[in-house]
């Protein structure tokens, strides 16, 4: 991962031949520090296809202001001198890899906030967590809607069997990407 300063930003990021994933963050920000291993892994995995840069906003306040950085960390994608996308805040390892996949694949375009499609988020973050916990799951399961006078049915995204054998239906588990013990309910 390349450390970039205000003096080297134009040369290393804006004039780069490859797309650049730049992490803007404060030196003591725990979320930036937690992102560092995933960014280092992405830099190694995509060497020759993607440049990963780190900008410490403590030492580059003018650059942070010019780029519109308002949160630490903020990930920005640059290509051919233009900002293509950005993400504010911490991302789980799987989402950092997904972002890198999409940047390298040319799917990240325009100056927008990056947001993965729900199914991709589940594939890259939730499913690996559920599998690591040793739980069983089903996708797109029909589920009776409680409190309805007529027997209507809906669809749930994931049906997870917890280690105790109980099922928990969830319309969306997008907020459950953090580490959880398998014996705690989702």
Backbone torsions as a table, in degrees:
resi	resn	phi	psi	omega
1	UNK	NA	135.5	-175.1
2	UNK	-93.6	125.7	174.7
3	UNK	-81.8	125.6	-175.9
4	UNK	-118.3	140.7	178.1
5	UNK	-117.0	177.9	176.0
6	UNK	-60.5	-34.9	-178.2
7	UNK	-73.0	-26.9	-175.6
8	UNK	-108.9	-3.0	-175.8
9	UNK	-59.2	-48.3	-177.9
10	UNK	-60.3	-46.0	-177.3
11	UNK	-67.7	-46.6	-173.0
12	UNK	-85.9	-25.7	-176.1
13	UNK	-109.3	-57.3	-174.7
14	UNK	-71.1	-30.9	179.7
15	UNK	-101.8	12.6	-179.2
16	UNK	-68.6	143.8	177.3
17	UNK	-77.0	-27.9	-179.9
18	UNK	-97.2	160.5	169.7
19	UNK	-63.1	149.5	-177.4
20	UNK	-122.4	130.2	171.0
21	UNK	-104.1	108.2	-175.6
22	UNK	-107.4	130.1	177.3
23	UNK	-103.9	113.1	175.8
24	UNK	-96.0	125.9	-179.7
25	UNK	-163.0	160.0	176.6
26	UNK	-80.7	144.9	-175.8
27	UNK	-53.8	-43.6	-174.9
28	UNK	-95.6	11.0	-179.7
29	UNK	-72.2	119.2	-179.7
30	UNK	-61.6	-35.0	-179.8
31	UNK	-67.6	-38.9	176.8
32	UNK	-64.8	-42.5	179.1
33	UNK	-64.0	-37.3	179.5
34	UNK	-70.5	-28.7	178.2
35	UNK	-75.0	-25.2	-172.3
36	UNK	-53.8	-46.8	179.6
37	UNK	-61.1	-40.3	179.5
38	UNK	-66.5	-40.3	178.8
39	UNK	-66.5	-39.5	177.6
40	UNK	-62.9	-42.1	178.7
41	UNK	-64.1	-42.4	178.6
42	UNK	-64.5	-40.1	178.8
43	UNK	-60.3	-39.7	179.1
44	UNK	-73.1	-43.5	-176.9
45	UNK	-64.8	-36.0	-175.1
46	UNK	-107.8	22.6	178.4
47	UNK	-54.8	130.4	-178.6
48	UNK	90.0	-11.3	179.2
49	UNK	-119.5	-26.1	-174.1
50	UNK	-150.5	136.1	175.6
51	UNK	-102.4	131.1	177.8
52	UNK	-110.4	126.3	-176.6
53	UNK	-124.2	153.0	177.9
54	UNK	-124.0	130.8	179.0
55	UNK	-122.8	118.0	176.1
56	UNK	-84.8	111.4	-175.6
57	UNK	-68.2	-19.4	176.0
58	UNK	-60.8	-34.9	-177.5
59	UNK	-101.6	-2.6	-178.6
60	UNK	-137.5	56.5	-175.8
61	UNK	-65.5	-34.8	179.1
62	UNK	-67.3	-40.8	177.6
63	UNK	-63.7	-43.0	178.4
64	UNK	-60.6	-41.5	179.0
65	UNK	-66.9	-43.4	179.5
66	UNK	-61.7	-35.0	-178.7
67	UNK	-87.2	-4.5	178.5
68	UNK	76.1	29.5	179.4
69	UNK	-76.0	121.1	179.7
70	UNK	-122.3	-3.5	-178.9
71	UNK	-143.3	151.0	176.5
72	UNK	-118.1	124.7	-1.6
73	UNK	-86.7	158.3	170.7
74	UNK	-128.2	124.5	175.9
75	UNK	-97.8	131.9	177.1
76	UNK	-128.0	142.4	176.9
77	UNK	-106.6	126.9	177.1
78	UNK	-119.9	141.9	174.8
79	UNK	-147.8	128.5	-179.3
80	UNK	55.2	37.1	176.8
81	UNK	84.6	-4.2	-178.3
82	UNK	-111.0	142.9	174.0
83	UNK	-75.6	128.7	-177.8
84	UNK	-101.3	-31.6	-176.4
85	UNK	-167.3	167.8	175.7
86	UNK	-154.3	157.4	176.9
87	UNK	-138.1	131.1	177.5
88	UNK	-103.2	133.4	175.8
89	UNK	96.8	-179.2	-176.1
90	UNK	-73.0	144.2	172.5
91	UNK	-123.5	139.8	174.0
92	UNK	-65.4	156.7	-177.5
93	UNK	-51.1	-44.6	-179.2
94	UNK	-61.3	-35.7	179.1
95	UNK	-73.9	-32.8	175.5
96	UNK	-63.7	-42.9	177.1
97	UNK	-64.3	-41.2	178.4
98	UNK	-62.2	-44.5	177.5
99	UNK	-59.3	-46.7	179.1
100	UNK	-60.9	-43.6	177.2
101	UNK	-56.3	-46.2	-177.5
102	UNK	-70.1	-35.8	177.4
103	UNK	-64.7	-49.7	-179.1
104	UNK	-63.8	-35.4	179.6
105	UNK	-79.2	-2.5	178.3
106	UNK	79.1	15.3	-177.2
107	UNK	-85.8	-9.6	-179.4
108	UNK	-101.6	111.5	-177.5
109	UNK	-140.8	152.8	178.0
110	UNK	79.3	161.7	-178.1
111	UNK	-89.3	82.2	-177.1
112	UNK	-127.5	169.9	170.0
113	UNK	-84.5	130.6	-178.8
114	UNK	-78.5	134.6	177.0
115	UNK	-146.6	118.9	-177.9
116	UNK	-71.4	153.2	173.6
117	UNK	-65.2	144.1	-175.0
118	UNK	-53.8	-43.6	-178.7
119	UNK	-63.5	-40.2	177.8
120	UNK	-65.4	-39.0	177.2
121	UNK	-60.5	-45.3	178.3
122	UNK	-60.9	-44.9	-178.5
123	UNK	-63.7	-39.7	-173.4
124	UNK	-88.9	-24.8	-174.6
125	UNK	-121.3	-58.7	-172.1
126	UNK	-68.7	-48.4	-176.9
127	UNK	-60.6	-45.7	176.5
128	UNK	-59.7	-36.5	177.2
129	UNK	-65.4	-46.9	-179.5
130	UNK	-60.8	-42.5	178.3
131	UNK	-66.0	-39.6	179.2
132	UNK	-64.0	-33.0	178.2
133	UNK	-75.6	-11.1	-180.0
134	UNK	79.8	21.3	179.8
135	UNK	-93.0	157.8	177.7
136	UNK	-99.4	143.0	179.8
137	UNK	-141.6	159.7	172.8
138	UNK	-132.1	147.6	178.5
139	UNK	-106.7	149.7	175.3
140	UNK	48.4	64.7	-176.2
141	UNK	-102.9	137.2	174.1
142	UNK	-68.8	141.3	-175.5
143	UNK	-144.8	133.8	177.5
144	UNK	-66.6	138.0	179.0
145	UNK	-88.2	116.8	-177.1
146	UNK	-69.9	152.1	175.3
147	UNK	75.0	13.9	179.2
148	UNK	-99.2	135.6	-179.8
149	UNK	-68.2	-27.5	177.3
150	UNK	-110.2	151.5	-178.1
151	UNK	-72.5	86.6	176.6
152	UNK	-98.2	155.3	179.1
153	UNK	-126.9	148.5	176.2
154	UNK	-124.0	-172.7	177.4
155	UNK	-124.2	139.9	175.2
156	UNK	-113.6	152.1	-178.0
157	UNK	-71.1	-50.1	-178.0
158	UNK	-135.1	139.4	173.1
159	UNK	-119.1	114.4	-174.2
160	UNK	-110.2	127.8	175.0
161	UNK	-93.1	114.0	178.9
162	UNK	-72.0	166.3	-175.1
163	UNK	-59.4	-25.8	179.6
164	UNK	-80.1	-0.4	177.2
165	UNK	93.8	-5.1	178.6
166	UNK	-82.5	153.7	174.5
167	UNK	-104.2	146.6	175.2
168	UNK	-131.0	117.9	178.9
169	UNK	-87.9	139.3	-179.3
170	UNK	-137.5	127.6	177.6
171	UNK	-65.7	-42.8	176.6
172	UNK	-153.3	130.9	179.1
173	UNK	-105.2	22.2	-174.7
174	UNK	-58.2	-29.4	179.3
175	UNK	-85.5	-1.1	-175.3
176	UNK	-100.5	28.2	-175.3
177	UNK	-76.0	-12.5	-179.6
178	UNK	-75.3	168.6	179.6
179	UNK	-67.6	134.1	176.4
180	UNK	-138.8	150.6	176.4
181	UNK	-75.8	141.6	-177.9
182	UNK	-65.8	-17.6	-179.8
183	UNK	-89.7	-2.5	176.6
184	UNK	-95.4	138.8	178.4
185	UNK	-63.6	149.1	175.4
186	UNK	-77.4	NA	NA
